Amino acid sequence: MPGFNRVTLIGNLTRDPQSKTLPSNTTVCDFGLAMNRRYRTQAGEDRDEVTFVDCAAFGKQAEVIQQYCKKGKPLFIEGRLKYDAWDDKNGGGKRSKVSVVVENFQFLGSADAGSKPATDNSAKSGEPRRQVQISFDEKAKFQEADIPF
């Protein structure tokens, strides 16, 4: 029976996106996303829990994220989990990590969120806040072997 691998996250970028071009001439953009969770313990104490996830986008998505996103910007992403394992170069044994391959994303907040405090002039002018959604065909123009991780 085939499995189901789908992730939906809303968080803030932990660093500015970093792009590079693969040998196939496909752009890949790596960035981190932080998601906060607030909960109350049995003792009634409020606590915050932060989860950090590494993400990678490819092709046109990578170019758009690189151009418009900065550290601190909120982002909605949909994608799939990818597990990687390797031998540590410094003799540290086996290493592994789980990351997210972005398949769709949507900008959240104002156009300059994350770069300076948001001033929502749309509320004053009666205009709706601008949101951009970019979806791409899952049959991207790169091969699994092109992914460097």
N, C-alpha and C positions, 0 to 999 in steps of 0.2 A: 504494500500500500504506500503510495507517495506521501511525503510529509508536507507540512505547511510552514513556510518560513516568511513571516511578515512582521515588520516592526513599524510602529507609529510613535514618534517622539515630538515633544515640544520642549525646547530648551534654549539656552543662550550659548553663543559661541565662546569658547574658552581662550581662543587665540585667533589671530588673523589667519584666514585660509592660505595655504601654501600650494601653488600649482607647479606642475611639471608636465613635460610632454613625453609620452611613451614612444618607443621605436616605431610603432604603428601610426605615429602622428596624432594620436588621441590625447587630449588633455585630461589629466587627473588632478583633482583638487582635494587635499586632505585638510580636515579641520576637526576640532573637538567640540563636543556639545555637553553642557551641564544641565541636569534636570534636578530640581529641588522637590523634596517631599516633606511636608510638615505632618507630624503625628503627635499624639498624646500618649504618654506611658501609662501603665496601670496606676502609678503613683500620682497621676494628674499633671505631670510635668510636660510642657510643650518642647518638642525636639525637632530639629531639622536634619534631614539626611540628603546628601548630595551624591548623585551618580554621574560619573564622567564616562563618556563614550567617544571613541575615535570613529570618524565617518570619512567616507570617500565618495566623491561624485565624479562622473566621467563625461567627456564630450562637451556638448553645449551647456549642460547643467553646471559642469565644473567651471566653465568660463563665466557664466552668469553669477555664480556664488563668489568666485574670486573678485569680480568687478564690484558687486554691490554689498558684500557682507564684510563686517569687521568684528573684532573682539567685542563681546557684550551684546551683539544684535540677536534678538529673538528669532527663531526659525522653526518651522514645522517641517518635519521630514517623514517620508515613508520609504521603506526599503526592506532589505533582507539582512540577516545576520551572516557573517562570514567568519569561520574559524581558521586561524593560521597557527602552525607549529613549526619551530626551527631549532637548530642547535646554537647555543650561545657562542659567539666568536671568541670570547674570553675564557672559555672552559667552564662556564657556569651551568652546563647541562642543557636540558631541554627547556625551551621557552614557548609560551603560547599566548594568544590573545583573541578576543572576539571583537569584531568591529562591525559597522553598519555600512553596507553599500547602498547609496542613495538612489532611489528609482524615481521619486517625485518629491518636490518640496514647495513650500509656500512661504513668502516673506510675511512677517507679522510686525505689528506696530507701525510707527511712522517711518518715513523714508530715511530719516537720519537717526533712528534708534540705535543706541550703542555708541554713537560718536559724540553726542552731547544730549542733554536732557530734552526729552520730546516736548514740543509745544504743539498741541493739537489745534491748529487754526481751522480745521474742518468743522469743529463744533461751532465756531463763531460764524463761519460762512454758510453753514447748512449743507456743506458738501460731505459726502461719505468719505471715510478714510480710504486711502488707496491701498489695495492689496493686489499682489501679482501671484498668479499660480502658473507654474510651468510643469507640464507633463510631457513625458517622452515615451516613445515606443520601447518596450522591453528588448526588442531585437536591435540592440545598439550596434554600432559599426566597429566594435572591437571584439577580440577573442578573449576567452578566459585566460589564455597564456599571456596576454598583454598586461594583466593585473600584476603589479610588482610585489604584492604581499600575499 
